[in-house]
Amino acid sequence: MENNKEQEILKKKIRELEYEIKNCHKKTDSIVEKRTSELKLSEEKFSSLFEQAADGILVGIKGGEIVDANESMTKLSGYEKKELIGKNINIFFEKDELANSPLRYDLVKKGETVIRERNIVKKYGILVPIEMNTKILADGRMQALFRDVSKRKEAENAKKESEVKYRNIFQHSPLGIFHYSKEGIITDCNEYFVNIIGSSKERLIGFNMFTEMIDKKLVKSIKQSLQKGESYFEGWYSSVTSHKKIFARIFLNSIKNEKDDIISGVGLVEDITDKKRTEIALTENEKKYRMLYETANDAIFLMDNEIFIDCNEKTLEMFACTREQIIGQPPYQFSPEYQPDGRKSKEKAIEKITDALNGNPKIFEWIHTKNNGMEFYAEVSLTVFELQNKNVILAIVRDVSERKELEQKIFNAVSEAEEKERQRLASDIHDEIGPLLSSLKMYIESINETNDLRKQKYLKEKLQSLIKDSITNVREVSNALSPYLLGKYGLRIAIKSFIENSNEFIEILFETNLQNERFPINIETGFYRIIKELVNNTIKHAKAKSITISLNYKDKKLELIYKDDGLGMRKADLKILEQKGMGLYNITNRIMSIKGNYKLFTDCKSGFKFQLIKEIENLKE
């Protein structure tokens, strides 16, 4: 009879617990869903910053092994992400590139930011010039940013969703259920609980949790439920009967008899290992993308329409202000009233932002103003992504003041060279052709003033000689402007003619496989002028005895190799020439005009060496 009453009490308590379980389950699910949602939104925010960046980004370890890459990097390189992971960053560079300009892991590991201009090789062999910005992250990995000007594809947001399926109470319950006595001995359990623990029902029934369980925190919670009526445990649990490790959430409640005495307890167990691992993964991803965001070498803004809502540390450094001075302000607040094209900064900024919000990503140059009033040139990238069901603008700002100064320096050098060429031409005409024309005028007047046939004959001979000299001088001046042989017969004949005229100053050996090939006129003129400039520099400065010029066309590439046995060039000399050397500016500017690739070999054992390569798909008909 007593047993029947106890069973009735137990059944009633189970029904009450079932009701409480359902309510607890709803509450805990609500908490889990809220936290998971927050973590997903956080991951989405910082994952978007990484994946939607206009620059290609690689993250690497050890000696250059790639462990992560964004979508912009796959677009830039032509490789799929799965093809990059595990590969070495060396796959992007030719052997000569690495031999002449190795990747400076030593500097990066010291904490320095290494910025280099390089050529990377795309998957199908195409060379692409890039700016590579490498630095070490706080966790020891290396981050490399590859500047690309191509349109950025919409990054794919990787979303990981985890759902835990529950069963009904006992065999169909979404929770594991076990009953235990006041002595802490398991008296019954359902199959789902068995599966969670990873053991067997036979092994679990009779298991004394107070004496056999290792986890003292859980033991304490069970005892507390038998003393105070309820308790709760959440954490990692290693099963004694199966050595399985899970992250569990356990609701513990006592069972009372009619006298309100605690006679046993029931535990509801939920295995949330997957959720915990997802939470850990989301937290780690949040940390990773936050670290990439905060350690980027460019200023990064998040904008809600025209208003800044977030920025990284580089922004504060670049604009010389605090976060409070930036957040809540529009971009034109940090700009002069007018941009270089004469338009008002506010009007132009609103136009760029509107275009970006309409689905047209923008990359443009802009003049910004620091908080101290100093202006600087910047390259700005505006892209839009969705955050919390709202379009947010990602703005990346790069300070390009040094590049602008270099461009102005090159422009000034070219202008100076052109002015000197005009002055030289005017001097040649004045000194060479002017006197001849004056003499011609004088002789013609003399013929008109005499009837002496012998004197007329003499004057006519002098006139013919002067006319011949005038024609020669005009041809020489004209040839200096646009070589006649180059235009009529091509690069090989023009260079040979120039060398024949220069051999009286220095011995020149010319090797070529060119025959009658013709190239676009700008390329022929560029190579011809570069060779002339190199020879003149050698004669003036190198104290060389001989020059070797090799010019060959192979595999759709026109290659020039120039050598002399003179003093050579050191890196220190190169820096001086970059600042003062008009000849070097002329050469580099001509190379830029034909979009060629060149190398200056410094610190050679002897002499000077220069290489120029230009890809030419189709020869001129």
ABEGO torsion letter per residue (X at the ends): XAAAAAAAAAAAAAAAAAAAAAAAAAAAAAAAAAAAAAAAAAAAAAAAAAAABABBBBBBBEAGBBABBBAAAAAAAGBBAAAABGBBAAAABBAAAAAABBBBAAAAAAGBBBBBBBBBBBAAGBBBBBBBBBBBBAAGBBBBBBBBABBBBBBBBBBBBBBBBBBBBEAABABBBBBBBAAGBBABBBAAAAAAAGBBAAAABGBBAAAABABAAAAAAAAAAAAAGBBBBBEBBBBAAAGBBBBBBBBBBBBBBAAGBBABBBBBBBBAAAAAAAAAAAAAAAAAAAAAAAABABBBBBBBEABBABBBAAAAAAAGBBAAAABGBBAAAABBABBAAGBBAAAAAAAAAAAAAAGBBBBBBBBBBBAAGBBBBBBBBBBBBBBGGBBBBBBBBBBAAAAAAAAAAAAAAAAAAAAAAAAAAAAAAAAAAAAAAAAAAAAAAAAAABABAAAAAAAAAAAAAAAAAAAAAAAAAAAAABBAAAAAAEAAAAAAAAAAAAAAABBBBBBBABBABBBBAAAAAAAAAAAAAAAAAAAAAAGBABBBBBBBBBGGBBBBBBBBABAEBBAAAAAAAAAABAAAAAAAAAAAAAGBBBBBBBGBABEBBBBBBBBBABBBX
